[in-house]
Amino acid sequence: MTKIKYSVVLPTLNGEKNLRVTLPYMLQIKREDIEFVVSNNKSDDNTKKFILSLNDDRIKLVEPPKRLPAGGNLEYAYHNACGEWQGHIGDDDVFFLSRFNYLDKIITHTNPDVVRTEYLGYFWHNHPSNLANTLDGRKGYDGKLKIYNGKTISQKMFNDRSVHCGGAWIVKRRIIDKIREKCGFFSSNDHVEFFAMRAACALSKTVSFINLPLFVMGRSPKSSGTLALDKKRKNSTSHWDWNFESPNPWSYCPFQYKGSFSISLDAALKVKNFFPEIFSDVNIQWIKWIDAVRWQIETLIENDQLPNDSIDIIQKGIKAVPFYARLYWYLVWFLKYSNRFKNFNKIYSLEKLLSEIFFYNNKNNKSSSTNFCWINHLRGEEVGFYSILDVPKWVENNFSEYYELETHVYESRVIEHQTV
């Protein structure tokens, strides 16, 4: 029996339509050391029937005894994975078919506990936005491979408002087991990768990061982000039900509303609580969090997704943070809504100035030069695809020099050791 090297963890709920596109494509990979752990979360459609019809021994179909929150279903899927390396994707995501060959190279050369890659976002053709059928790239990619100390990178990630999506990571099984032994779970119901990847890096000796997309994060109408944040769908039967998905108040985040930034902050504080020996020296950058939370709360109110009576709860959160952070919040809020400041550019400049005074100086945060950059270049109407499946092939064909796997090219042009 072939030893499983990679577990692709794939939780799904009513994902039949997406899976009919994505899963057969990924099954084209002719490797027997990969398993696809599909956790069917009591779907109402024909997801189970379709999975069984594929008749592929590499698919491990599991089903929880009852329907779980998305985070619970993800944890259930991880519990059923047995690969040496594990990572999860959504039913509307795909990875490059060359991905595992690349991972083989990275693992052999750097002996990491965690590997992180870059990714592209693809808005499915039926996405409820004007970005449908386009790519979304966030930064420049140069193909460099960097090696980081796990503890250091986890401390650096602590105050990140966002964490790379699940498909961009793979984690060694023994690290997952350590987290589960310590915390009782790897991916908690409320925090998914916001907690899991911070914890995984914290317990890792080495984290390898390749600055190259090997994964396409799909944004379809049923994506959790779309369902949670799309105002138009909140009254439909397919909306994101926070009362089911995350019914309990945050244990650590002082801002009691449901949004990506409050999830990330609560997850960061939860990680610090579980691993104080690693994060005891890490300071919470309250101005950075306040900036993010304030913007998100304003957006939710404007989109009628946060009831006005939630303001009282938010005010309690403001009172729970340090004085300087509260002062920053009130100053920016006053400037934004004061009748004396009606010019947006002036307000933006004042907000930026306040941010620099209170928190950070961007002079030391210059991005390194890159060989090709996606941001703005592949958005809007400039590039379109008929399917998410066209993305990996198009990228590899147009930027083939970055996907060269010959050993001498790989070693001379990609490897860049960097311990921070």
N, C-alpha and C positions, 0 to 999 in steps of 0.2 A: 504494500500500500504506500502511495506517495505521501511523503511528509508535507503538510501544508505550510508554506512559507508566508503567504499573504491571505488575510481574511478581509474581504470587502463587505463591510457591515452595511446593510441596506434596509432601514425601517420604512414601511409604507402603510398608508391608509387610503383606500380607494384610488390607488395609483395605476390601475390597469392601463389607461390610455397613455400615460407617460412611459410606463415600463415596456409597452409594445414597441416603443421607439428606441429606448435607451439600452435595455438589457440585452436583446439579441446582438446589438452592435458590440457591446463589451465582451460578450461571449465568443466573439471572433478570435480572441486571444487564445492561441493554441498552447496553453500551459496547464499541466495537471497539478501544479503546486499552489493553485489559487482556488479559494472557495468563495462563494457568494452567499452570505448569510442574510436571507430575506425574511424579515419579521413582518408578517401580515397582521396588522392591528385590527382584527375583526372587521375587515372591509365589507362594504355592502355591495360592491360590484363584483366582477369576475376575476379579480386579481389572482386568487388562489388557483382557479381553473387555468388561467393563462400560464402561470409559473409552472404548473405541472405539465402543461402541454409542450414546454420547451424540452423536456426529457434530457436534461443535462445533469450528469452526476455531480458536477461541481456546485450545483445550487443546493443549499441547505435551507429548506423552507420550514420556518417555525412560526408559532402563533401563540401569543399570550392567552391565559385562561379567560381574560376579559379585556375590553378595550382600555388602553392606557393613555395617559397624556403622551405627547410626542417624545418628551425626554425619557419617560418610563419605557416606551417601546424601544427607544434607542439603547437604553441600558439592558433591556431584555435581549436584544439582538447581540450585544457585546458578550453577554453571559454565554451565548451559544456559539461563539467563535472560538476556534482552536488554533489559528495560525500563529506563527512566530511573530509576525508583524500584523497590526490591525489598524484599520481606519474606516470611517464611515462616509457615505455619500447619500444624497437624496434620490428619490425615484425620477427626478427630472434633471439629474446631473449625468455627465459622462466623463471618463478620463481618456487621455490619449492612449492609443493602443501600444505605444512604445513606452508607456509609463513604467511598467515593472522592469523592463530592461534597464532603464535609467536608474531605478531604485537599486537594482542589483549592483550597478557600478558604484553608486554612492555608499551603499552599505559595506561593500568590499574595501573601498579605499579609506573610509573614515571611521568605521566601527561605531556608529552612533547608537543612542537609545531612542532618539526621536528624529524623524526627517520631515522637514517642511518644504513644500514647493510653492511656487506662485500659481495663480489661476486666472482664467478669464471668466467674465460673466456673460451669459447669453440670455437675452430676453426672448422667450418663445414667441412664435408668430401670433399666438392668441393672448399674449400678455395685455392686461388692461391699461396700457399706457402708450404714449407716442414713441416709445423706444422699442416697440415690438419688432422682432426679427433683426436686432442689431447686437453688436458686441459692446461690452463695457470693460475697458482696461484701466487699471488704477495707477500704474506706474511704469517706469522704464525697466526693461529686462535686458540683462547682459550675459546670462548663462553662467555666471560665476558661482562657484560652490564655496560657501564659507562654513567654518566649523566654530561653534560657540560652546562655551562652558554652560551647562544646563542651569545651574543655580543663578549665574549672572543674567542669562537671557530671561529667566522666569521673573527675576526682580525688575528687569527692564520692561517686561510685559505687564507688570502689575497694574500700572496706571493707564494702560491702553484702553481706550473707550470700546474698541472692537477687537476681536480675536479672529485670525484667519478661519474661514469656513472649514468644516470637518474634512472635506475632500482634499484639502491641501496638506493634511497631516497623516503620517503613519507613526504608530507607537509600538515599541517592543512589548510583547505580552507580559514580560516579567514586571515592567513598570506599571502596567494596568493592574496586575495582581497586587502590587505593593499599595497602590492607591485604594483599591477595593478593600484590602486588609485594614488599612488605616481609617478609611472613611465610611466603609460599608457600601460604597458604590464607586463607579468610575464616572459615569455621566448622570448627574442628578436630574430629577424631574424638571427643576426650574432653570437650570443653567447650561445644560448640554456642554458644548465645547468651551464656553466661557470659563467654566470651572475646570473641565477635564484637561485642557491643553496647558493651562497655567500649572496645574498640579503635576502633569507629566513632565514638563520642562524642569520643574523644581526638583524632581527626584532623579533626573538624568545627569549622567556625567558629561555626555556630549550631545549636542543638537546640531544636525547638519541642515543647512538651508541652501537650496538651489534657486537662484533668481531666474527662473524660467517656468512658463506655464506648462503643466502636465495634466491639467484638470480643467474642465469647463463646468462652472456652477450655473445650473439652469435656473431661470426665474420664470416660472409658469404661473397660471392663475391659481394653482393650488399650493404654491410654495408658502411655507410658513410666514415668511416676511410679507408676502403679498396679502395673505389672508389677515394677518395681524394688523397691517397698516393701511389697507385699501379701504377708504371710506365708503366707496360704492357697494362693497360686498358685506358690510357689517350686519345688514338685516337679512342676508340670504342664508340658506341652509348650510352653506359651505364656509361660513365666516369662522374666524378664530375665536373660540370661546375661552376667554381668560379664566372664567370661573371653573372650567374643567382642566385646562392646561396648567394653570398655576394659581390655585385658589387661595393659597396662604399668603399672609403679609411677608414682606422681606424680613429676614432675620437680622441683617446687618446694614443694609442700605437705608438711610434715613428718609429717602424720598419714596413714599408709598404710592407709586403709580407703576403701571406695567409698560415697559418700553425697553429697547435694546440697551440703552445706556444704564438704566437702573438695574437691569439683569447683570450687565458686565460689572458694575460697581459692587453689587451684592455678592457676585461670584468671587471677585478679587478679595473682598473682606472675609469671605468664607474660607478661601484658600489660606489666607493669613492666619485664621483661627485654627485650622487643622495643622498648619506647618509653621508655627511661630519661630522655630529655630532658623528657618530660611528667610522669613520675611520680617523678622523683628526690627531690622535696620532700615526697612523700606518705609518711607513717609508717604502718606496719602496726599496726592496733589489736588487739594480740594478745589482750587480755582479752575483747574482743568476739568474736573468733574462737574462743578457748578456751571461752567460754560456750556458743556454738552447737555446737561439735564435741563437747563433753562431753555435752550434752543428747542429741545425735543418737546418739552411741556407746551411751549408756545405753539408749536406745529400741531400737536394733538388737539389743543383747544380750538385753533383755527379750523381744523378739519372736523370739528364736532365729535371727536373721539375721546375726549376727556371732559366729563361733566364739570361745570363751573364750581359745584360744591366740593370738588376735589382740591380746590385752592387751599381750603383750611388744612387739609392733610399735608399738602406741600409746604405750607407755612411752618408746620411743626417740623418738617424735615430741615428747613432752612435754619431754624433755631437750634438744631442739633449739631450743626457744623461749626468750626471755629469762627471767631469774630471776623477775622479778615476776609474769610470767604463770604460770610453774610454781607459784609460791607460791599464787596465786589458785586454780589447779586443785586443789591438794592440800587447801587449806582448805575449799573447798566440798565436795569429795569426802568429807573427814573428817566435816564437819557432816551431810552427807546420810546417811551410813551409821553414824555413831556411835550407840551404844545410848542415849546421853544425850539424843538428839534424835529423839523418835518422833512429835512433833506436826508435821504437814506445814506448817501455817501458820507455825510458828516457823521452820522450815527455810527456807521461801520468803522470810520477812522477812529472815533472815540473808543469804541469797543476794543479795537485792536490795540490802541494805546494803553487802555486799562489792563488788558491781558498781559502786555509786556511789562507794565509797572508791577503788577501783582504777582506774575507767575514766571513767564519765560521770555528768553531772548532768542530770537530765531537766527541770530548770526552764526551760531554753532550748529545749526540744524540743516546745513546745505546738503542736498542730495548729490550723490556721486554721479559722475558722467556715465551715460549709458549708450549702448550701441543702437538700440531701437526702442521707441517709446510708443505706447498705445493710447495714452490719454488724449482725448479729443480726436485722435486720428481715426479711430474705428467706431465712432459713435454717430448717432443721428442717422442720416440717410446716406452717409458716405460708403458704408459697407453693409450689405444685407445678405442673409443666408436663407435658404429654403428650410433648413433644419439644423438643429443643434449638432447633428452628425457631420455636417459639412465643416464645422469649425476646426477640429483637430487637424484634419488633412490639409485644409487651406493654410493654417499656421505653419505646419511642418514643411509644406511645399515652398512657401514664400520666405521662410527664414530657416532654410535647411542647414545652414552652417552652424546654427546653435543647437541643432538636434543630432549632430554627428556623434556616433557612438564608437568609432574606431579608437582603440586604446591610446595611441600616440597623440591623437587630436584631443581626446578627452583630458588626458593628463597635462598637456601643454597649454591648453586654452581655457579649461573650465576650472580646474582645481585651484583654489586660492585659500590657503589656510589662514584663518583669522580667529584668534582666541581673544575674547574681550572679558 
